Structure formats: structure tokens, C-alpha cells
Amino acid sequence: MTRGQGPIHQAWPLSPAQGPLGTLRALTKASVPWAPHSWLDCSMASHPLLVQPPDALRRPLHVPSRLLLGPGPSNLQPRVQAAGRLPVIGHMHKEMFQIMDDIKQGIQYVLQTKNALTLAVSGSGHCALETALFNLLEPGDSFLVGVNGIWGQRAAEIGERIGAMVHPLLKEPGDCYTLQEVEEGLAQHRPVLLFLTHGESSSGVMQPLDGFGELCHRYQCLLLVDAVASLGGVPIYMDQQGIDVLYSGSQKVLNGPPGLSLISFSSKAKCKVSARKTKPFSFYMDIMCLANLWGCDDKPRMYHHTMPVTGLFCLRESLALVVEQGLETCWSQHRLASAYLHSQLQELGLQLFVKDPAIRLHTVTTVAVPPGYSWRDITDYLMDHYSIEITGGLGPSLGKVLRIGLMGCNATRENVDRVAEALREALRHCPQRKL
């Protein structure tokens, strides 16, 4: 019979001339389950199967369509989504190296750096944070951490696991650090590294960065900055602001799929890594190995790990879209969209969590949970009735705030109107407890 007219039957065993390749071709053409009974199963079935094929995986995959206005991930740009459907190629092919070179240049542009040691890490923003700390810190090193939200908490936790002497600079969520406060910490603890979060997505704070790099270098300290929630939506100038290590993620303003992060090391940071007395704790995140894989050391590229090539296709297109739009235009888009969101929220009688307008993060807005309401009731209402995601607080802001993200292609007046209308309805219909 021909394909489409009924089942295709293959006689077994196959002729020796066909070999394993002929076997594979025959199997891929078969449209019904097959049961080989010759040499193919002689080394199999040595034990009975304890786990049967799950019925769930026989059903088609279903993913709902939602407007992602939380702190990330954000919706994919159509062009980025199309890149994810391109054919997979080998991660060590010359064409892949060209794509990686394109990505490096795009990262240098969005970070505003000329650092040669600039690349993408196969992992989310958390992975980039660990890549930075695993390479920069050794046991016993003094580590000063700005803790005004969950990302400072995470950095301190990782530093403790490494064995560094961690010194938290504690602030209430919703506040940022001054140069004087940081200088006092530098003078007291003489750290080798200072960590600051540029866009603290758990509280909605944007940390000013001008002057902090110069200050750190006066005390022979490196400056590490988390820009996961801010990059592309808020101005940042790595080289001009004296930042030694800067990282971000693919799934926020860049509108790419989660799973990749961007990172860059200054020459000072690279020297710190080269002067280590011990090897970095992680082979996977060893920045010198990654530098070779990404062509940052002018040596022949050697295999280190298998990279997510499809994700890199998407990241390349995400960066291309920012290049085409222009950073200044992108920053302006987010500033205007967030200002419009703030005005709409205040018309609803909601209170912005960050009191000082100058340090409100343009990509993630935090709103104080209105008295009497459960934050979860509100977020569930938006999801169930409007298919819109916003979220509650995280870490020290848990239970205190609602978080609304406007990132990349989601940062539009139309989306602000949609979420404002959804919130208006939620406030009408969600139950209130008596105070």
C-alpha cells in the first residue's frame, strides 16, 4: 500500500545489505507500532518496565495565550519566536560561531561596553550571578552586598556558600543606596567586591549608579551590578560608570525566551580572576573556559559544553531588534509607558510603593496592596477573567505589593489601558475583609 492508504508492513528481519541505516529508514516510514523479533531486541528487555507510558504525554501540548505583565518573563516578539523555529545546527559549526560573534556585539551595545570578555551564559540571570561570584570570590574574601530586596539576599547567600566574608548593607525594600552609605561600608570592611542591584524587581527600585564605580576603585574594590530587570528599559553605561561586572537576562526587556543571560567582565575583573589562588567552584561557569568558547581570548575555540543553539538564535534576534530601535528610543519608550501606568494607577486610588519618583524602576512598577484586599485575589482575578499576569511581592516585599511589568514590546499605552481596566474590575469584585 502507499502512504495514506493504510498501514505499511515491513518484513523482518531486514536484509543485511540494508544495515542499521536501512532499519532506521524503515522505522521512520512505519505508521503503526512495530515489534521486531530478531537481533534488534536481543540486548533489551532484561528487566520488566516498572513505569508505563504516561497518558498525559499522549495528549497534544496546550499552552494558553496570556499577556505577561509581571516582572518576567515577558511576551516574545514575533520575530524572536520565528527564530526559535529555525533548524538546529551544531554548536561548534562555523555558522554558529558567526551568530555568537553577532550576539557579543549586540551585548556590548546594550551594556555600552568595549570589554572583550563579553558573552552569553547558558542559564538564566541566576546563573549569571553565580558565574560572577564563583569567578570573582574565593573563601575568606570580604564581600559587601547591598541588600534592599531579594536579589541582594540571593547574592549574600551565594557568597556565604562560597565561604566569603559577607557584609550586608541592609535597606528597607523601596529604598536605594547613597555614595556616602556605600563608602562607609567600603572603609569599614575593605571588600574585594561590592554587589548592587540596578533594577530591584522585588521592590520596584532603580539604584543610581553614577559615581559608584569610581568610589569602589578608590578602595581597590570591584563593582558587580545586577541589571536583569533594567537592561534595555533604563539607561546604563557599563564603561562610563566604572562597572566591573554587569549581567542581565534574555526574558525581560529583550523579549526572548528564558534560559540565557548576558555578562561582561572589565579588564580589572579579568585580572582578579587570573590572580585566583584556587580554581572557580564551577567548571560549567568558569569564565575563562567560557571566554574561549565565545572567542574572547584569540585562541582556537574548544568544546566546553553544549549550548542552547535555538535560544541563541532567539537572543540574536532580540538584540537585533534593540539595535534597530536604538537604545535611547527604547529607554524613552519605557519611561513614557511607566509614567502613563503610574497616572492610571493613581486614578484608581492605588498607592505606588516607591515614594521617590526619581528611583522608580521604569520596567517593573510596585503598587501597595490596597487595604482590606488579598494580593492573591487580585492577581487571580486578572488571570482568570482577563488572561493578564501581574504578580505579588517577592522576598522582603511579599504580601506588601503588586508588581506590574512593562518590558520591551509589552511597554505600550494599550497594555496599560488593559491592565488598568482589569484592576478596576478586580477592585470591584474581589472580597474585602473588615479592618
SULGI-V732317 format. One record per backbone hydrogen bond with DSSP energy under -1.0 kcal/mol. NH is the residue of the N-H (numbers start at 0). CO is the residue of the C=O. E is the energy in kcal/mol with one decimal. If there is no record, write none. Layout:
BEGIN
nh:NH co:CO e:E
nh:NH co:CO e:E
END
This chain:
BEGIN
nh:4 co:1 e:-2.2
nh:17 co:14 e:-1.6
nh:21 co:17 e:-1.9
nh:22 co:18 e:-1.9
nh:23 co:19 e:-2.6
nh:24 co:20 e:-2.4
nh:25 co:21 e:-2.3
nh:26 co:22 e:-2.3
nh:27 co:23 e:-2.3
nh:28 co:24 e:-1.3
nh:29 co:25 e:-1.1
nh:40 co:37 e:-1.1
nh:41 co:38 e:-1.1
nh:57 co:54 e:-1.7
nh:66 co:386 e:-2.6
nh:68 co:66 e:-1.2
nh:68 co:388 e:-1.5
nh:73 co:250 e:-2.1
nh:76 co:254 e:-1.3
nh:80 co:76 e:-2.6
nh:81 co:77 e:-2.3
nh:82 co:78 e:-1.5
nh:83 co:79 e:-1.1
nh:84 co:81 e:-1.6
nh:85 co:82 e:-1.4
nh:92 co:89 e:-1.5
nh:96 co:92 e:-1.9
nh:97 co:93 e:-1.8
nh:98 co:94 e:-1.8
nh:99 co:95 e:-2.6
nh:100 co:96 e:-2.3
nh:101 co:97 e:-2.2
nh:102 co:98 e:-2.3
nh:103 co:99 e:-2.5
nh:104 co:100 e:-2.0
nh:105 co:101 e:-2.2
nh:106 co:102 e:-2.7
nh:107 co:103 e:-2.6
nh:108 co:104 e:-1.8
nh:109 co:105 e:-2.4
nh:110 co:106 e:-2.5
nh:112 co:107 e:-2.2
nh:117 co:115 e:-1.9
nh:118 co:262 e:-2.5
nh:120 co:260 e:-2.6
nh:122 co:120 e:-2.1
nh:127 co:123 e:-1.5
nh:128 co:124 e:-2.3
nh:129 co:125 e:-2.4
nh:130 co:126 e:-2.5
nh:131 co:127 e:-2.4
nh:132 co:128 e:-2.5
nh:133 co:129 e:-3.2
nh:134 co:130 e:-1.2
nh:135 co:131 e:-2.1
nh:136 co:132 e:-2.3
nh:139 co:162 e:-2.3
nh:140 co:137 e:-2.3
nh:142 co:164 e:-2.9
nh:143 co:192 e:-2.6
nh:144 co:166 e:-2.1
nh:145 co:194 e:-2.5
nh:146 co:168 e:-2.4
nh:152 co:148 e:-1.5
nh:153 co:149 e:-2.4
nh:154 co:150 e:-2.1
nh:155 co:151 e:-2.3
nh:156 co:152 e:-2.2
nh:157 co:153 e:-2.4
nh:158 co:154 e:-2.4
nh:159 co:155 e:-2.1
nh:160 co:156 e:-1.8
nh:161 co:157 e:-1.8
nh:162 co:158 e:-1.1
nh:163 co:158 e:-2.2
nh:164 co:140 e:-3.4
nh:165 co:163 e:-1.1
nh:166 co:142 e:-3.2
nh:168 co:144 e:-3.8
nh:170 co:146 e:-2.1
nh:174 co:171 e:-1.4
nh:181 co:177 e:-2.0
nh:182 co:178 e:-2.6
nh:183 co:179 e:-2.0
nh:184 co:180 e:-1.5
nh:185 co:181 e:-2.6
nh:186 co:182 e:-2.7
nh:187 co:183 e:-1.9
nh:188 co:184 e:-2.6
nh:189 co:185 e:-1.9
nh:191 co:141 e:-2.7
nh:193 co:221 e:-2.6
nh:194 co:143 e:-2.2
nh:195 co:223 e:-2.2
nh:197 co:225 e:-2.8
nh:199 co:204 e:-2.5
nh:200 co:198 e:-1.3
nh:202 co:199 e:-1.2
nh:203 co:199 e:-2.6
nh:204 co:199 e:-1.2
nh:205 co:358 e:-3.1
nh:206 co:197 e:-2.5
nh:211 co:208 e:-1.8
nh:214 co:210 e:-2.0
nh:215 co:211 e:-2.5
nh:216 co:212 e:-2.3
nh:217 co:213 e:-1.5
nh:218 co:215 e:-1.0
nh:219 co:216 e:-1.5
nh:220 co:215 e:-2.3
nh:221 co:191 e:-2.3
nh:223 co:193 e:-3.1
nh:224 co:244 e:-2.6
nh:225 co:195 e:-2.2
nh:226 co:246 e:-2.6
nh:230 co:226 e:-2.3
nh:232 co:229 e:-2.3
nh:233 co:229 e:-1.5
nh:237 co:110 e:-2.3
nh:238 co:111 e:-1.8
nh:240 co:236 e:-2.4
nh:241 co:238 e:-1.2
nh:242 co:237 e:-2.4
nh:243 co:222 e:-1.7
nh:244 co:222 e:-1.9
nh:245 co:263 e:-1.6
nh:246 co:224 e:-1.6
nh:247 co:261 e:-2.1
nh:249 co:259 e:-1.9
nh:254 co:251 e:-1.6
nh:255 co:249 e:-2.2
nh:260 co:120 e:-1.9
nh:261 co:247 e:-1.9
nh:262 co:118 e:-2.5
nh:263 co:245 e:-1.6
nh:264 co:116 e:-2.6
nh:265 co:243 e:-2.8
nh:269 co:265 e:-2.4
nh:270 co:266 e:-2.1
nh:271 co:267 e:-1.8
nh:272 co:268 e:-2.0
nh:273 co:269 e:-2.4
nh:274 co:270 e:-1.6
nh:275 co:272 e:-1.5
nh:285 co:282 e:-1.3
nh:289 co:285 e:-2.3
nh:290 co:286 e:-2.3
nh:291 co:287 e:-1.5
nh:292 co:288 e:-2.1
nh:293 co:289 e:-2.1
nh:294 co:291 e:-1.6
nh:295 co:290 e:-3.4
nh:308 co:306 e:-1.7
nh:311 co:307 e:-2.0
nh:312 co:308 e:-2.1
nh:313 co:309 e:-1.9
nh:314 co:310 e:-2.5
nh:315 co:311 e:-2.5
nh:316 co:312 e:-1.8
nh:317 co:313 e:-2.4
nh:318 co:314 e:-2.5
nh:319 co:315 e:-1.9
nh:320 co:316 e:-2.2
nh:321 co:317 e:-1.5
nh:322 co:318 e:-2.4
nh:323 co:319 e:-2.4
nh:324 co:320 e:-2.1
nh:325 co:321 e:-3.1
nh:329 co:325 e:-2.2
nh:330 co:326 e:-3.0
nh:331 co:327 e:-2.2
nh:332 co:328 e:-2.4
nh:333 co:329 e:-1.9
nh:334 co:330 e:-2.2
nh:335 co:331 e:-2.6
nh:336 co:332 e:-2.2
nh:337 co:333 e:-2.3
nh:338 co:334 e:-1.9
nh:339 co:335 e:-2.1
nh:340 co:336 e:-2.2
nh:341 co:337 e:-2.7
nh:342 co:338 e:-1.9
nh:343 co:339 e:-2.1
nh:344 co:340 e:-2.6
nh:345 co:341 e:-2.2
nh:346 co:342 e:-1.6
nh:347 co:343 e:-1.0
nh:348 co:345 e:-1.2
nh:349 co:344 e:-2.1
nh:352 co:365 e:-2.3
nh:358 co:355 e:-1.6
nh:359 co:356 e:-1.2
nh:360 co:203 e:-2.5
nh:364 co:403 e:-3.1
nh:366 co:401 e:-2.8
nh:367 co:350 e:-2.8
nh:368 co:399 e:-2.3
nh:372 co:369 e:-2.0
nh:377 co:373 e:-1.6
nh:378 co:374 e:-2.4
nh:379 co:375 e:-2.7
nh:380 co:376 e:-2.0
nh:381 co:377 e:-2.0
nh:382 co:378 e:-1.9
nh:383 co:379 e:-3.0
nh:384 co:380 e:-2.5
nh:385 co:381 e:-1.5
nh:386 co:382 e:-1.1
nh:387 co:381 e:-1.8
nh:388 co:66 e:-2.8
nh:390 co:402 e:-2.0
nh:396 co:393 e:-1.7
nh:397 co:394 e:-1.7
nh:399 co:396 e:-2.2
nh:400 co:396 e:-1.1
nh:401 co:366 e:-2.6
nh:402 co:390 e:-3.8
nh:403 co:364 e:-2.8
nh:404 co:68 e:-2.5
nh:405 co:362 e:-2.6
nh:409 co:406 e:-1.9
nh:410 co:407 e:-1.8
nh:411 co:409 e:-1.9
nh:415 co:411 e:-1.7
nh:416 co:412 e:-2.6
nh:417 co:413 e:-1.9
nh:418 co:414 e:-2.5
nh:419 co:415 e:-2.4
nh:420 co:416 e:-2.2
nh:421 co:417 e:-2.1
nh:422 co:418 e:-2.3
nh:423 co:419 e:-2.3
nh:424 co:420 e:-2.0
nh:425 co:421 e:-2.2
nh:426 co:422 e:-2.5
nh:427 co:423 e:-1.1
nh:428 co:424 e:-1.9
nh:429 co:425 e:-2.8
nh:432 co:371 e:-2.4
END
